[in-house]
Amino acid sequence: ADWTSGSRPSSNVAGPEMNPNEISRKLNMSRLRSAMLKGKRAGLEMAEAAKPSDVLGPPEGTGDSPSPASTYHSFHDPADVVLLRSRLLHWYHREKRELPWRTLAVTESDLNIRTYAVWVSEIMLQQTQVATVIDYYNKWMKRWPTVQDLAAATLEEVNQMWAGLGYYSRGKRLHEGAQKVVSELKGQMPHTVDSLLKQLPGVGRYTAAAVGSIALGQVTGAVDGNVIRVLCRLRAIGADSTSPAVTEALWSQANILVDPEGPGDFNQAMMELGARVCTPKGPLCSQCPVQSHCHSFQKTSRKLLGKLNRKLSTLPDIEDCANSETCPLCPSQPWDDELGVQNFPRKPAKKPPRVERTLTCVVIRPGVEGEDEYLLTQRPNKGLLAGLWEFPSLLQEKKSSEMKEKRALCTQISGLLGTHLTESLFQYVGEVVHIFSHIHQTYVVQSVRLKAADAQTQAENAQWLTGSALQEAAVSTGVKKVFILFTQRACEAPGTKTRQTSKPPKLSAAPSRQLSLSSFFNSVKQES
């Protein structure tokens, strides 16, 4: 019998020719069929109710994706969904890390502040480890506890606070978003997932869902990198995890699984599970609260049993996807026994980072109070490290001679100073490697020491900073590395007269105090 076909049971369940045992069997079969049909309808209703298609929709440019060919890759049993929620949330409430944004999301009664605080945390956490974010987050919220406070800040102050956290455009987007909330939304943060997505710059599908569920209690799943890994392993989804078909399947399953009574806790539990148990390498399957729901773990266990018992290895894998040859969610590569659950998720091979070499020059002049000062220029407001300050630099051409490049650097700095420098003044310092997510950057460092008469800048985007001020300014980690190399070489050079301290400055990802650049040049303005 096909118990899931949806056909109604025959009215002639117990004919006169049937004995009592046959009647009982038929009645039980009919009840079972009815129960399964009810369960199937409930599951469909649950999925429809949980999926906020009118809120999130497919990501831009993906279009509609084909449905999976098998329920093997989905959560179609309502009882299984309820049990998974219960087990996961029980584990989360027992094992979760106490993080400042989680505490604030629970204790803050002001909806506007709560939404702002969760938004800040989610932006900071993008591609950045929790341990790194905690200190930045605490300092940020202490300085700008409301969206109005952030909107009143300058971009320069925001960049200074963000210095060392990386992906600097995130801080700029937060600042732009805060100013938009104050100027266009009357100071009120968006209060729905849809409005968060549409009205805040830099907020995408995941961030809108995370803020909406955690701060606003909206019933929506949230799919980040951790959740992708968890869901792909739970449902043995082995196709390219960045493909439209997999993306839509994962969002669909997340929306089915999310707990309507506590969507924020559930989404954070999924992320916590991926961060601490279902990790990319060395997953702790023995500690997983939803191990019994995991197709990948079951498949791994069967393979291990198959090695112990050769008879089992000849049995068909009846629990796998029945249509794996045509299923858009099944892996195209064979299962690797050595990887186990780490067979999932599958990602496309990363493109190698772009290799760049940049000529950069540390320009020094004697300071008014005896401490050396250094020339910095400001980067454009768009692009990599937008708006940050750096030593005068230019990109090294592939087929350009060293002499030609040195001449170009000399010309650039002469223009900044409004004077004529000779190339003989420039001294080679060394090279510094700094890795961005998509760029392998090598800074080829030169230095030039000026006399006081040569040391006036002629450009608006150029300023002089002391060494201590430079460490606290809105500069990137790469610039700090260059400065450390220079001070080390200056200390090592025999007979070198330098006003640097004997110890090179330490590279600090999170300076204890951030100061405004303009405060170093305007004695009237006081740092707030």
ROMI-490183 format. One record per residue (C-alpha): x, y, z; residue number from 1; residue in one letter. Coordinates in steps of 0.1 Angstrom, whole numbers, plus 5000, padded with zeros to 4 digits. Layout:
! ROMI-490183
    X    Y    Z   n res
    X    Y    Z NUM   a
...
END
This chain:
! ROMI-490183
    X    Y    Z   n res
 5000 5000 5000   1   a
 5011 5036 4993   2   d
 5005 5053 5027   3   w
 5014 5088 5014   4   t
 4996 5088 4981   5   s
 4968 5110 4994   6   g
 4940 5086 4982   7   s
 4910 5082 5005   8   r
 4905 5047 5021   9   p
 4878 5026 5006  10   s
 4844 5027 5022  11   s
 4842 4989 5020  12   n
 4867 4984 5048  13   v
 4850 4954 5065  14   a
 4829 4933 5040  15   g
 4808 4904 5051  16   p
 4834 4879 5038  17   e
 4861 4893 5061  18   m
 4870 4875 5094  19   n
 4877 4895 5126  20   p
 4915 4895 5122  21   n
 4912 4909 5087  22   e
 4887 4935 5098  23   i
 4912 4946 5126  24   s
 4941 4947 5101  25   r
 4921 4968 5076  26   k
 4910 4993 5103  27   l
 4946 4997 5116  28   n
 4958 5003 5080  29   m
 4931 5029 5075  30   s
 4940 5047 5107  31   r
 4976 5046 5098  32   l
 4969 5061 5064  33   r
 4948 5088 5079  34   s
 4974 5097 5105  35   a
 5001 5099 5079  36   m
 4980 5121 5057  37   l
 4973 5144 5086  38   k
 5010 5146 5094  39   g
 5018 5154 5058  40   k
 4992 5182 5057  41   r
 5005 5196 5090  42   a
 5041 5196 5077  43   g
 5030 5215 5046  44   l
 5010 5240 5067  45   e
 5040 5244 5090  46   m
 5064 5251 5061  47   a
 5040 5276 5045  48   e
 5034 5294 5078  49   a
 5071 5295 5086  50   a
 5084 5306 5053  51   k
 5083 5344 5051  52   p
 5084 5345 5013  53   s
 5068 5379 5013  54   d
 5095 5392 5037  55   v
 5127 5378 5023  56   l
 5121 5363 4989  57   g
 5150 5349 4969  58   p
 5183 5368 4969  59   p
 5187 5393 4941  60   e
 5196 5377 4908  61   g
 5191 5341 4918  62   t
 5155 5336 4904  63   g
 5134 5306 4911  64   d
 5153 5274 4919  65   s
 5142 5238 4912  66   p
 5127 5218 4940  67   s
 5147 5189 4954  68   p
 5137 5155 4939  69   a
 5135 5138 4972  70   s
 5123 5146 5008  71   t
 5157 5131 5019  72   y
 5172 5166 5018  73   h
 5143 5183 5037  74   s
 5125 5182 5071  75   f
 5091 5169 5061  76   h
 5081 5152 5094  77   d
 5065 5177 5119  78   p
 5073 5155 5148  79   a
 5110 5154 5138  80   d
 5111 5192 5135  81   v
 5096 5196 5170  82   v
 5121 5171 5185  83   l
 5150 5188 5168  84   l
 5140 5222 5181  85   r
 5136 5209 5216  86   s
 5170 5192 5217  87   r
 5188 5221 5201  88   l
 5173 5247 5224  89   l
 5179 5226 5255  90   h
 5215 5224 5246  91   w
 5218 5261 5237  92   y
 5203 5273 5270  93   h
 5227 5250 5289  94   r
 5259 5256 5268  95   e
 5256 5291 5252  96   k
 5283 5317 5256  97   r
 5275 5348 5275  98   e
 5281 5375 5249  99   l
 5274 5413 5254 100   p
 5250 5416 5224 101   w
 5231 5386 5236 102   r
 5227 5400 5271 103   t
 5217 5434 5257 104   l
 5191 5418 5234 105   a
 5175 5401 5264 106   v
 5177 5429 5289 107   t
 5171 5461 5268 108   e
 5134 5470 5269 109   s
 5138 5499 5244 110   d
 5130 5484 5210 111   l
 5149 5510 5191 112   n
 5181 5506 5212 113   i
 5178 5468 5211 114   r
 5174 5467 5173 115   t
 5204 5491 5169 116   y
 5226 5471 5193 117   a
 5219 5438 5175 118   v
 5225 5454 5141 119   w
 5259 5467 5152 120   v
 5268 5432 5165 121   s
 5258 5414 5133 122   e
 5278 5438 5111 123   i
 5308 5435 5133 124   m
 5305 5397 5133 125   l
 5306 5394 5095 126   q
 5337 5374 5086 127   q
 5352 5382 5121 128   t
 5357 5359 5151 129   q
 5335 5364 5182 130   v
 5366 5368 5204 131   a
 5379 5397 5183 132   t
 5345 5414 5182 133   v
 5337 5415 5219 134   i
 5361 5443 5229 135   d
 5353 5464 5198 136   y
 5316 5460 5205 137   y
 5318 5470 5242 138   n
 5338 5501 5233 139   k
 5315 5510 5204 140   w
 5283 5507 5225 141   m
 5299 5527 5254 142   k
 5308 5555 5230 143   r
 5277 5554 5208 144   w
 5249 5537 5228 145   p
 5221 5549 5205 146   t
 5216 5553 5168 147   v
 5214 5590 5173 148   q
 5249 5590 5190 149   d
 5264 5572 5160 150   l
 5247 5595 5135 151   a
 5263 5625 5152 152   a
 5298 5610 5150 153   a
 5322 5617 5121 154   t
 5333 5590 5096 155   l
 5369 5597 5108 156   e
 5359 5588 5143 157   e
 5341 5557 5132 158   v
 5371 5546 5112 159   n
 5393 5552 5142 160   q
 5371 5530 5164 161   m
 5370 5503 5137 162   w
 5408 5504 5131 163   a
 5422 5468 5132 164   g
 5388 5451 5128 165   l
 5392 5448 5090 166   g
 5366 5451 5062 167   y
 5364 5489 5069 168   y
 5334 5494 5046 169   s
 5313 5478 5073 170   r
 5319 5507 5097 171   g
 5311 5532 5070 172   k
 5278 5514 5062 173   r
 5268 5515 5099 174   l
 5275 5552 5100 175   h
 5256 5558 5068 176   e
 5227 5537 5081 177   g
 5226 5556 5114 178   a
 5225 5589 5096 179   q
 5197 5577 5074 180   k
 5177 5565 5103 181   v
 5180 5599 5120 182   v
 5174 5620 5089 183   s
 5149 5600 5070 184   e
 5132 5577 5095 185   l
 5128 5601 5124 186   k
 5153 5583 5145 187   g
 5133 5550 5145 188   q
 5151 5518 5135 189   m
 5132 5497 5109 190   p
 5109 5473 5128 191   h
 5104 5445 5102 192   t
 5127 5422 5083 193   v
 5116 5437 5050 194   d
 5122 5473 5061 195   s
 5156 5464 5076 196   l
 5166 5448 5042 197   l
 5154 5478 5022 198   k
 5162 5508 5043 199   q
 5196 5501 5059 200   l
 5228 5502 5036 201   p
 5249 5471 5038 202   g
 5221 5449 5053 203   v
 5215 5418 5032 204   g
 5192 5388 5036 205   r
 5210 5371 5065 206   y
 5216 5403 5085 207   t
 5180 5414 5081 208   a
 5168 5380 5093 209   a
 5192 5378 5122 210   a
 5183 5413 5135 211   v
 5146 5407 5128 212   g
 5145 5374 5148 213   s
 5168 5383 5176 214   i
 5158 5419 5183 215   a
 5122 5420 5170 216   l
 5111 5384 5175 217   g
 5100 5379 5139 218   q
 5096 5343 5128 219   v
 5122 5338 5101 220   t
 5152 5315 5097 221   g
 5187 5330 5093 222   a
 5213 5314 5072 223   v
 5249 5323 5078 224   d
 5281 5303 5072 225   g
 5277 5283 5104 226   n
 5240 5275 5096 227   v
 5249 5265 5060 228   i
 5274 5239 5074 229   r
 5249 5226 5099 230   v
 5220 5222 5075 231   l
 5241 5207 5047 232   c
 5253 5180 5071 233   r
 5219 5174 5087 234   l
 5203 5168 5053 235   r
 5234 5156 5034 236   a
 5233 5185 5009 237   i
 5264 5181 4989 238   g
 5260 5203 4959 239   a
 5278 5236 4957 240   d
 5266 5255 4987 241   s
 5268 5288 4969 242   t
 5245 5277 4940 243   s
 5210 5291 4938 244   p
 5194 5257 4942 245   a
 5212 5250 4975 246   v
 5208 5286 4988 247   t
 5170 5284 4984 248   e
 5168 5249 4998 249   a
 5187 5260 5029 250   l
 5166 5291 5035 251   w
 5135 5270 5030 252   s
 5146 5245 5056 253   q
 5157 5272 5080 254   a
 5123 5288 5078 255   n
 5106 5254 5085 256   i
 5129 5246 5115 257   l
 5128 5280 5132 258   v
 5109 5280 5165 259   d
 5079 5303 5163 260   p
 5080 5308 5201 261   e
 5116 5318 5202 262   g
 5130 5325 5167 263   p
 5160 5346 5180 264   g
 5171 5319 5204 265   d
 5167 5292 5178 266   f
 5187 5310 5151 267   n
 5215 5318 5176 268   q
 5214 5281 5187 269   a
 5220 5270 5151 270   m
 5249 5295 5148 271   m
 5263 5284 5181 272   e
 5261 5247 5171 273   l
 5281 5255 5139 274   g
 5306 5276 5157 275   a
 5314 5252 5186 276   r
 5303 5217 5177 277   v
 5296 5213 5139 278   c
 5329 5230 5130 279   t
 5345 5230 5096 280   p
 5373 5207 5108 281   k
 5373 5183 5136 282   g
 5335 5184 5143 283   p
 5325 5171 5177 284   l
 5298 5148 5166 285   c
 5297 5129 5200 286   s
 5286 5162 5216 287   q
 5260 5172 5190 288   c
 5225 5175 5205 289   p
 5209 5168 5171 290   v
 5232 5139 5161 291   q
 5202 5115 5156 292   s
 5187 5139 5130 293   h
 5220 5141 5110 294   c
 5220 5122 5077 295   h
 5258 5128 5073 296   s
 5265 5113 5107 297   f
 5242 5083 5099 298   q
 5260 5078 5066 299   k
 5294 5079 5083 300   t
 5282 5054 5109 301   s
 5269 5030 5081 302   r
 5303 5033 5063 303   k
 5321 5024 5095 304   l
 5299 4994 5101 305   l
 5303 4984 5065 306   g
 5341 4982 5070 307   k
 5336 4960 5101 308   l
 5311 4938 5084 309   n
 5316 4932 5047 310   r
 5281 4918 5044 311   k
 5267 4952 5053 312   l
 5288 4969 5027 313   s
 5270 4950 5000 314   t
 5235 4963 5011 315   l
 5220 4992 4992 316   p
 5221 5026 5009 317   d
 5183 5028 5010 318   i
 5184 5059 5033 319   e
 5202 5080 5007 320   d
 5185 5102 4981 321   c
 5166 5080 4957 322   a
 5172 5103 4927 323   n
 5208 5113 4934 324   s
 5217 5112 4897 325   e
 5193 5141 4889 326   t
 5189 5157 4923 327   c
 5202 5193 4924 328   p
 5212 5190 4960 329   l
 5232 5158 4959 330   c
 5270 5159 4956 331   p
 5286 5155 4922 332   s
 5317 5141 4938 333   q
 5319 5106 4954 334   p
 5318 5102 4992 335   w
 5352 5103 5009 336   d
 5353 5079 5038 337   d
 5382 5098 5053 338   e
 5362 5130 5055 339   l
 5331 5116 5071 340   g
 5306 5144 5079 341   v
 5331 5169 5065 342   q
 5320 5157 5030 343   n
 5294 5184 5035 344   f
 5291 5212 5026 345   p
 5309 5214 4993 346   r
 5322 5248 4982 347   k
 5337 5258 4949 348   p
 5375 5262 4949 349   a
 5385 5297 4959 350   k
 5401 5319 4934 351   k
 5437 5326 4944 352   p
 5442 5361 4959 353   p
 5453 5389 4935 354   r
 5490 5396 4940 355   v
 5500 5432 4943 356   e
 5531 5451 4952 357   r
 5528 5487 4965 358   t
 5556 5513 4968 359   l
 5552 5531 5001 360   t
 5573 5558 5017 361   c
 5577 5568 5053 362   v
 5584 5605 5052 363   v
 5598 5620 5084 364   i
 5602 5656 5096 365   r
 5614 5670 5129 366   p
 5585 5678 5151 367   g
 5579 5711 5170 368   v
 5583 5694 5204 369   e
 5612 5672 5194 370   g
 5593 5641 5184 371   e
 5594 5630 5148 372   d
 5563 5635 5127 373   e
 5552 5613 5097 374   y
 5534 5623 5066 375   l
 5500 5605 5059 376   l
 5476 5608 5031 377   t
 5439 5599 5030 378   q
 5426 5572 5007 379   r
 5396 5578 4985 380   p
 5361 5575 5001 381   n
 5353 5544 4980 382   k
 5371 5511 4974 383   g
 5396 5492 4996 384   l
 5403 5508 5030 385   l
 5380 5538 5020 386   a
 5388 5570 5039 387   g
 5417 5556 5060 388   l
 5451 5572 5063 389   w
 5483 5557 5050 390   e
 5519 5566 5041 391   f
 5522 5580 5006 392   p
 5520 5550 4982 393   s
 5516 5540 4946 394   l
 5509 5506 4930 395   l
 5540 5490 4915 396   q
 5537 5483 4878 397   e
 5546 5448 4866 398   k
 5572 5458 4840 399   k
 5585 5490 4855 400   s
 5621 5494 4865 401   s
 5631 5501 4901 402   e
 5646 5534 4891 403   m
 5614 5545 4873 404   k
 5592 5536 4903 405   e
 5615 5554 4927 406   k
 5613 5584 4905 407   r
 5575 5583 4904 408   a
 5574 5580 4942 409   l
 5597 5609 4945 410   c
 5576 5630 4922 411   t
 5544 5622 4941 412   q
 5559 5632 4975 413   i
 5574 5663 4960 414   s
 5540 5673 4948 415   g
 5525 5667 4983 416   l
 5551 5689 4998 417   l
 5553 5716 4971 418   g
 5591 5712 4969 419   t
 5617 5693 4948 420   h
 5632 5662 4963 421   l
 5660 5641 4948 422   t
 5659 5604 4946 423   e
 5691 5601 4964 424   s
 5673 5611 4996 425   l
 5652 5579 4996 426   f
 5665 5549 5015 427   q
 5652 5513 5011 428   y
 5638 5499 5043 429   v
 5624 5465 5035 430   g
 5592 5447 5026 431   e
 5560 5439 5045 432   v
 5535 5413 5035 433   v
 5498 5419 5044 434   h
 5470 5395 5034 435   i
 5435 5408 5026 436   f
 5407 5384 5018 437   s
 5413 5388 4981 438   h
 5447 5405 4978 439   i
 5482 5393 4987 440   h
 5498 5427 4993 441   q
 5535 5434 4996 442   t
 5546 5468 5007 443   y
 5580 5478 4994 444   v
 5590 5504 5020 445   v
 5613 5534 5014 446   q
 5620 5563 5038 447   s
 5630 5599 5034 448   v
 5640 5623 5062 449   r
 5633 5659 5056 450   l
 5646 5692 5069 451   k
 5621 5715 5086 452   a
 5621 5738 5055 453   a
 5609 5710 5032 454   d
 5582 5698 5055 455   a
 5551 5718 5046 456   q
 5522 5699 5030 457   t
 5503 5714 5000 458   q
 5474 5689 4998 459   a
 5441 5689 5018 460   e
 5443 5651 5021 461   n
 5477 5651 5038 462   a
 5486 5655 5074 463   q
 5515 5651 5098 464   w
 5513 5628 5128 465   l
 5536 5619 5156 466   t
 5545 5582 5161 467   g
 5522 5579 5191 468   s
 5493 5596 5174 469   a
 5498 5574 5143 470   l
 5492 5543 5165 471   q
 5458 5557 5175 472   e
 5447 5571 5142 473   a
 5424 5557 5116 474   a
 5450 5536 5098 475   v
 5450 5500 5087 476   s
 5469 5471 5102 477   t
 5491 5471 5071 478   g
 5502 5507 5077 479   v
 5510 5498 5113 480   k
 5531 5469 5101 481   k
 5550 5492 5078 482   v
 5556 5516 5107 483   f
 5569 5488 5129 484   i
 5593 5477 5102 485   l
 5606 5513 5099 486   f
 5611 5518 5136 487   t
 5629 5485 5139 488   q
 5652 5493 5111 489   r
 5659 5528 5125 490   a
 5668 5512 5159 491   c
 5691 5487 5142 492   e
 5710 5511 5120 493   a
 5744 5519 5135 494   p
 5750 5555 5142 495   g
 5715 5565 5132 496   t
 5702 5596 5150 497   k
 5665 5590 5155 498   t
 5640 5605 5179 499   r
 5622 5571 5181 500   q
 5620 5553 5214 501   t
 5644 5523 5217 502   s
 5615 5499 5216 503   k
 5593 5497 5185 504   p
 5556 5502 5190 505   p
 5535 5472 5195 506   k
 5509 5464 5168 507   l
 5476 5468 5185 508   s
 5444 5455 5169 509   a
 5423 5474 5194 510   a
 5439 5506 5207 511   p
 5428 5514 5243 512   s
 5419 5549 5233 513   r
 5409 5564 5199 514   q
 5416 5600 5192 515   l
 5404 5623 5164 516   s
 5431 5631 5138 517   l
 5421 5668 5137 518   s
 5429 5670 5174 519   s
 5465 5667 5166 520   f
 5465 5698 5144 521   f
 5439 5720 5160 522   n
 5448 5729 5196 523   s
 5415 5747 5201 524   v
 5393 5716 5194 525   k
 5390 5693 5224 526   q
 5385 5655 5220 527   e
 5350 5645 5231 528   s
END
